[in-house]
Amino acid sequence: MTLTKDTIFEQAARAELWAGHLIPNHSSTGGKLENRSPIDNSVIGHIADGEGRDIDAAVTAARASFVSGEWSELAPAERKQILLRWAALLQANLEELAALDCIDAGKPITECINTDMPATIETFYWYAEVIDKLFDKVAPTGKEALGLVVREPMGVVGVVLPWNFPAQMFAWKVAPALAAGNSVVVKPAELTSLSAYRMVQLAHQAGVPPGALTLVCGLGEKVGEALGRHDDVDMVSFTGSTEVGRYFLQYSAQSNLKEIVLECGGKSPQIVFEDADLEAAAPSILAAAFWNMSENCSCGSRLIVHASIKEALLARLKAGLADWKVGDPRDETVAIGPMIEQAHFDKVKTYLEKTLAQGGTLAAGGNIHDGLGSGWYIEPTIFDNITPEMTIFQEEVFGPLLAVTSFNTDQQAIDLANNSNYGLAASFYTRSLRRAHHVARAVKAGTVSVNGFSEGSIATPFGGYKQSGFGGRDKGVEALDQYLQTKTIWYVN
């Protein structure tokens, strides 16, 4: 039975929403955690309070499934059909899944329905179709030998998800990991576990063996760490903060040296050159800065604009903010929902106050909405006259604060863009093809978009430079590389 968004919202009002472990032949003996919605801080249900023994059970089931070959040794065409069935079930339950992310993460319902879930479903269809189109290689040898270069699944893969795009990040990691033939243990963010729970249920309904895809809910310091330290996990793919990414490197070093793939923070620049089409650029700049309440690792939080056009651009940005309504994300006219939780709200508020104290000029916004339930709402805010020494220029805020810095030469713009420990994404605006080519090469970021904000498509790899992560890429055929290991087979005639 498919559920409407109104049904999900009604269940949330009755605190009936649940996310628990999905592990074959295992019943959790642990407790449960309250799940509060950032919309109004109300209890919408509970999630399982996982422990190390739950991870042990999940990894044991995953290893048994992998060794049995029930998923890992299926013909690619058979795995393809199961993933296609799963994608079809996700499509049939799109509104339910969108409502779960809306109520759980405070994401605007229109974005969940029109953007997040379609992209999630597309990811599963895309990797399903890629499975039976991957080829291994024959090495160029003489007639005395035959050298094969083949790729095999890693084995047991741990996936640790962030809270800002619950369903979409699930798809980015789980779809290619399963397509490659691995068994996958998923640890969703404790703040946003609902859609992952439902998606795993639908995977099992589609035919993914329960041992090949397990789910363990709970706190990062209990469940996430246990997964990172487990000696029978072959790799962990993590998306989240750079701080937590460092922990997973430690867990690997202190256990079995499992492979770690990190997609971490960002402080992405948006450069606007003097020849840019400002009318066309302004909406894209605002989207890059404030989409998803700026709780987005590729958020274009640094606006680096040529001094000669700064005032003209700021005028357009201020006018465009009228379209960014702040409020209850269940309202289809709302573009900005709440910060994810009280602690994060307090953090963003501190950045706002510190920027003012350090000399930043408030150009637009700056208001904190305390009449919308929980009070975790901050309107889109633009700060002018930001210098590289200021905290807001260097540190990831993960909230709707845009820092504006001016430049006079192309090289200054490039130097400002690269003046960061991060290198996940960047965008810039110019009519010059020559300049576009030069700047795209010079900016140190994993994804660079020209005359628009974009993370590319499911066909293009996504990942960062510097402290934004390493070890692999999400999306594209390249994402499969992190879930496969290479073997040489040498036949001597």
C-alpha positions in Angstrom: 0.0 0.0 0.0 1.4 3.4 -1.0 1.0 6.3 1.5 0.3 9.9 0.8 2.2 12.8 2.3 -0.8 13.7 4.4 -0.9 10.2 5.9 2.8 10.5 6.8 2.2 13.9 8.4 -0.7 12.5 10.4 1.4 9.5 11.6 4.1 12.0 12.6 1.5 14.0 14.6 0.6 10.8 16.5 4.4 10.0 17.0 3.9 6.7 15.1 6.9 6.9 12.7 9.5 4.2 13.3 13.0 3.2 12.0 14.6 0.1 13.4 17.3 -2.4 12.5 16.8 -4.6 9.4 19.0 -7.6 10.1 18.1 -11.2 9.3 17.6 -13.5 12.3 18.4 -10.7 14.7 16.2 -8.9 17.2 17.6 -5.8 18.9 17.6 -5.9 22.7 18.6 -2.2 22.9 16.4 0.7 23.6 14.9 3.4 21.4 15.6 7.1 20.8 13.0 9.8 20.4 12.9 11.2 16.9 12.0 14.9 16.9 11.1 16.9 13.8 13.1 20.1 13.3 9.8 21.7 12.0 8.5 22.2 15.5 10.6 20.0 17.8 7.8 17.6 18.3 8.3 13.9 18.8 7.3 12.2 15.5 8.3 8.6 16.5 11.3 6.7 17.5 14.4 5.0 16.1 16.3 2.0 17.4 19.2 2.8 19.7 21.7 0.5 18.1 24.8 -0.9 19.8 28.0 -2.7 18.8 26.3 -6.1 18.9 23.8 -5.0 16.3 26.7 -4.1 14.0 28.2 -7.5 14.7 25.0 -9.2 13.7 24.6 -7.1 10.6 28.2 -7.7 9.5 27.9 -11.4 10.2 24.8 -11.6 8.0 26.5 -9.5 5.3 29.5 -11.7 5.2 27.4 -14.9 5.1 25.4 -13.5 2.3 28.6 -12.5 0.4 30.2 -15.9 0.8 27.1 -17.7 -0.2 27.0 -15.9 -3.5 23.3 -15.3 -3.3 23.9 -11.7 -4.4 27.7 -11.4 -5.1 27.7 -14.3 -7.7 24.4 -13.4 -9.4 24.8 -12.7 -13.1 24.9 -9.0 -13.7 21.7 -9.2 -15.7 20.0 -10.8 -12.7 21.1 -8.1 -10.3 20.0 -5.6 -12.9 16.4 -6.9 -12.9 16.2 -6.8 -9.1 17.5 -3.2 -8.9 15.0 -2.2 -11.6 12.2 -3.7 -9.5 13.5 -1.8 -6.5 13.5 1.4 -8.5 10.0 0.8 -9.6 8.9 0.4 -6.0 10.6 3.6 -5.0 8.7 5.3 -7.8 5.4 3.9 -6.6 6.2 5.1 -3.1 7.7 8.5 -4.1 5.3 10.7 -2.2 5.6 8.6 1.0 9.4 8.8 0.9 9.4 12.5 0.1 7.2 13.1 3.1 9.4 11.1 5.4 12.4 13.3 4.4 10.4 16.4 4.8 9.2 15.6 8.3 12.4 14.1 9.4 14.9 16.6 8.0 12.8 19.7 7.7 13.3 19.8 3.9 10.7 21.7 1.8 8.2 19.2 0.6 8.3 20.6 -3.0 12.0 19.9 -3.2 11.6 16.4 -1.8 8.9 15.5 -4.3 10.2 17.3 -7.4 14.0 17.1 -6.9 15.3 14.7 -4.2 13.2 11.7 -4.8 13.3 11.8 -8.6 17.1 12.0 -8.4 17.2 9.2 -5.9 15.1 6.9 -8.2 17.1 7.9 -11.3 20.3 6.8 -9.4 18.9 3.3 -9.0 17.7 3.0 -12.6 21.1 4.3 -13.8 23.3 1.8 -11.9 20.9 -1.0 -12.7 21.5 -0.3 -16.4 25.3 0.0 -15.9 25.7 -3.4 -14.3 25.7 -5.5 -17.4 27.7 -3.1 -19.5 31.0 -3.2 -17.6 33.9 -5.0 -19.2 37.2 -6.4 -17.8 40.4 -6.2 -19.8 42.9 -8.5 -21.5 46.5 -7.4 -21.1 48.7 -7.0 -24.2 51.0 -10.0 -23.8 52.9 -12.3 -26.1 51.6 -15.7 -27.1 53.3 -17.4 -24.2 50.7 -16.0 -21.7 47.3 -14.6 -21.2 46.8 -11.8 -18.8 43.3 -10.9 -17.6 42.6 -7.8 -15.5 39.3 -8.3 -13.7 37.4 -6.4 -11.1 35.6 -8.1 -8.1 33.4 -6.8 -5.4 35.1 -5.6 -2.2 33.0 -7.8 0.1 31.3 -6.2 3.0 30.8 -2.5 2.6 29.8 -0.1 5.4 27.8 3.0 4.3 27.6 5.9 6.7 25.1 8.6 5.6 24.6 12.3 6.4 21.4 13.9 7.5 21.0 16.6 4.9 20.0 14.5 1.9 18.8 11.2 3.5 17.3 9.4 0.5 19.6 10.8 -2.2 22.8 10.0 -0.3 21.5 6.5 0.4 21.1 6.0 -3.4 24.5 7.5 -4.3 26.2 4.9 -2.2 24.0 1.9 -1.9 23.1 1.6 -5.6 26.7 1.3 -7.0 27.8 -0.8 -4.0 25.1 -3.3 -4.6 25.5 -3.1 -8.4 29.1 -4.1 -7.9 28.0 -7.3 -6.0 28.9 -6.2 -2.5 27.0 -6.9 0.7 26.1 -3.5 2.3 25.6 -2.4 5.9 23.8 0.9 6.1 24.1 3.3 9.0 21.8 6.3 8.5 22.2 9.5 10.4 20.4 9.3 13.7 18.6 12.5 12.9 17.2 11.2 9.6 16.7 7.4 9.5 13.1 7.1 8.3 13.5 7.1 4.5 16.5 4.7 4.7 14.4 2.3 6.8 11.6 2.3 4.2 13.9 2.0 1.2 15.6 -1.1 2.6 12.2 -2.6 3.2 11.4 -2.0 -0.4 14.7 -3.4 -1.5 14.0 -6.7 0.3 10.5 -6.7 -1.3 12.1 -6.3 -4.7 14.4 -9.3 -4.2 17.6 -8.0 -2.7 18.6 -10.7 -0.1 18.1 -9.5 3.5 21.7 -10.3 4.3 23.0 -8.4 1.3 21.5 -5.2 2.5 21.1 -4.6 6.2 20.3 -1.4 8.2 21.5 -0.5 11.7 20.0 2.6 13.3 21.5 4.6 16.2 24.1 7.1 17.4 27.3 7.7 15.5 29.5 7.2 18.6 28.0 3.8 19.2 26.9 2.3 15.8 29.1 4.4 13.5 32.2 3.8 15.4 31.5 0.1 15.7 31.1 -0.2 12.0 34.3 1.8 11.4 36.3 -0.4 13.7 34.9 -3.8 12.7 37.5 -6.2 11.5 35.2 -8.0 9.0 34.2 -4.8 7.1 36.2 -4.4 4.0 35.5 -0.7 3.3 33.5 2.2 4.6 32.1 5.0 2.4 31.3 8.1 4.5 29.7 11.4 3.7 29.6 14.0 6.4 31.8 16.5 8.2 35.6 16.6 7.8 35.9 16.2 11.6 34.0 12.9 11.6 35.8 11.8 8.5 39.1 11.9 10.5 37.6 9.5 13.0 37.0 6.9 10.3 40.6 7.1 9.2 41.6 6.5 12.8 39.1 3.5 13.1 40.6 2.0 10.0 44.2 2.4 11.2 43.3 0.9 14.6 41.5 -2.1 13.1 42.0 -4.0 9.8 43.1 -1.1 7.6 39.8 -1.2 5.7 39.5 1.1 2.8 37.9 4.5 3.6 36.2 6.8 1.1 35.4 10.3 2.4 33.2 13.0 1.0 33.4 15.7 3.6 32.9 19.5 3.9 33.1 22.3 1.5 33.4 26.1 1.3 32.6 26.5 -2.3 33.3 29.8 -4.2 31.0 31.5 -6.7 33.0 33.9 -8.9 31.2 36.6 -10.8 33.4 38.4 -13.5 32.6 41.8 -14.8 31.3 40.5 -18.1 28.7 38.1 -16.5 25.0 38.2 -17.3 23.8 39.4 -13.9 20.2 38.9 -14.6 20.7 35.3 -15.5 23.3 34.7 -12.8 21.4 36.0 -9.8 18.8 33.2 -9.4 21.5 30.6 -9.8 23.8 32.3 -7.2 20.9 32.3 -4.7 20.1 28.7 -5.4 23.8 27.7 -4.8 23.9 29.7 -1.6 20.5 28.8 0.0 19.2 25.6 -1.5 18.3 23.1 1.2 18.7 25.8 3.9 22.4 25.8 2.9 22.8 22.4 4.6 24.7 21.2 1.6 28.4 20.4 1.3 28.6 22.0 -2.1 26.8 25.2 -1.0 28.2 28.2 -2.8 28.8 30.1 0.4 31.5 32.5 -0.8 30.5 35.0 -3.4 33.6 36.5 -5.0 32.5 39.3 -7.3 34.3 41.9 -9.4 34.3 45.3 -7.6 32.8 47.1 -10.6 29.6 45.1 -10.6 29.2 44.2 -6.9 26.5 46.8 -6.1 24.5 45.9 -9.2 24.6 42.2 -8.4 23.7 42.7 -4.7 20.7 44.7 -5.7 19.5 41.8 -7.8 20.2 39.2 -5.1 18.3 41.3 -2.5 15.3 41.5 -4.9 15.5 37.7 -5.5 15.3 36.9 -1.8 11.6 37.6 -2.0 11.2 34.2 -3.5 12.9 32.4 -0.6 10.0 32.1 1.8 10.9 30.8 5.3 8.5 28.6 7.2 7.0 25.2 7.7 8.4 22.9 5.0 5.1 21.1 4.7 3.8 24.3 3.1 4.3 24.0 -0.7 5.2 27.7 -1.0 8.1 27.5 1.5 11.7 27.4 0.2 13.6 27.6 3.5 12.8 25.2 6.3 14.4 24.9 9.7 18.0 24.1 10.7 18.2 20.3 11.5 18.4 20.6 15.3 19.0 23.0 18.2 22.7 22.4 18.3 23.1 23.2 14.6 20.9 26.2 14.9 23.0 27.6 17.7 26.1 27.0 15.7 24.8 28.9 12.7 23.6 31.7 14.9 27.1 32.0 16.4 28.6 32.4 13.0 26.1 35.1 12.2 27.0 37.0 15.4 30.7 36.5 14.9 30.6 37.8 11.4 29.1 41.0 12.6 31.6 41.3 15.4 34.5 40.8 13.0 33.3 43.7 10.7 31.1 42.0 8.2 28.3 44.3 6.8 24.8 42.9 6.9 23.5 43.4 3.3 20.3 41.4 3.6 18.5 39.1 6.0 20.0 38.4 9.4 16.7 37.7 11.2 16.1 34.6 13.3 12.5 33.4 13.2 11.4 32.4 16.7 7.6 32.3 16.0 7.6 29.1 13.9 7.5 26.4 16.5 10.9 25.2 17.3 12.6 28.5 16.6 15.3 26.8 14.5 14.6 29.0 11.5 17.2 31.5 10.1 16.3 33.5 7.0 18.7 33.8 4.0 21.4 36.3 5.0 24.0 38.1 2.9 27.2 39.6 4.4 29.2 42.1 2.4 32.9 43.3 2.9 34.1 39.9 4.0 37.9 39.3 3.9 39.8 36.1 3.8 40.8 36.5 7.5 37.3 36.3 8.7 35.9 33.1 10.1 32.9 33.0 7.7 35.3 33.0 4.7 37.2 30.0 5.9 34.9 27.7 7.9 31.9 25.7 6.7 28.8 27.2 8.2 26.2 24.7 6.8 23.6 27.4 7.2 22.1 30.3 5.1 24.9 32.8 5.4 26.4 34.1 2.2 29.8 35.9 2.4 30.6 38.5 -0.3 34.2 39.5 -1.2 35.2 41.7 -4.1 38.2 41.4 -6.5 39.8 43.4 -9.3 41.8 40.9 -11.4 41.2 37.4 -12.6 44.2 36.2 -10.6 42.9 37.7 -7.4 39.6 35.9 -8.0 41.3 32.6 -8.5 43.5 33.1 -5.4 40.5 33.9 -3.3 38.6 30.9 -4.6 41.5 28.6 -3.7 42.1 30.2 -0.3 40.4 27.4 1.5 41.1 24.0 3.1 38.2 22.6 1.0 37.8 21.9 -2.6 34.5 20.2 -3.3 32.8 22.5 -5.8 32.9 25.9 -7.4 31.0 27.9 -9.9 31.7 31.1 -11.9 30.0 33.4 -14.4 31.6 34.9 -17.5 30.8 35.4 -21.2 34.5 34.7 -22.2 35.2 31.2 -23.4 38.9 31.7 -23.0 38.5 32.8 -19.4 36.1 30.0 -18.7 38.6 27.4 -19.7 41.4 29.0 -17.8 39.5 29.5 -14.6 37.9 26.0 -14.6 41.4 24.5 -14.7 42.9 26.9 -12.1 40.2 26.5 -9.4 41.0 23.5 -7.2 37.7 21.8 -6.8 36.2 18.4 -7.8 33.2 19.9 -9.7 33.4 23.3 -11.4 30.3 24.7 -13.1 30.3 27.6 -15.6 27.4 30.1 -15.8 25.3 28.1 -13.4 25.3 26.2 -10.2 25.4 22.4 -10.6 26.7 19.2 -9.1 26.6 17.6 -12.6 24.3 14.7 -13.3 24.2 11.0 -12.2 26.6 10.4 -15.1 29.4 12.6 -13.8 31.6 11.9 -10.7 31.2 14.0 -7.6 33.9 14.4 -4.9 36.4 16.8 -3.7 40.0 18.0 -3.4 42.0 18.8 -0.2 40.0 18.3 3.0 36.7 17.8 1.1 37.6 14.1 0.9 39.4 11.4 -1.0 39.4 7.8 -1.9 36.8 7.7 -4.6 33.9 9.5 -6.2 30.1 9.3 -5.9 28.0 9.2 -9.1 29.1 8.2 -12.6 30.8 4.9 -13.6 33.7 6.2 -11.4 31.6 5.5 -8.3 31.8 1.8 -9.0 35.6 1.9 -8.7 35.5 2.4 -5.0 33.4 -0.7 -4.5 35.5 -3.0 -6.7 39.0 -4.3 -6.3 41.3 -5.2 -9.2 42.8 -8.7 -9.8 45.3 -9.9 -12.3 44.9 -13.4 -13.6 48.0 -14.7 -15.5 47.7 -17.8 -17.6 50.9 -19.4 -18.8 50.6 -21.4 -22.0 
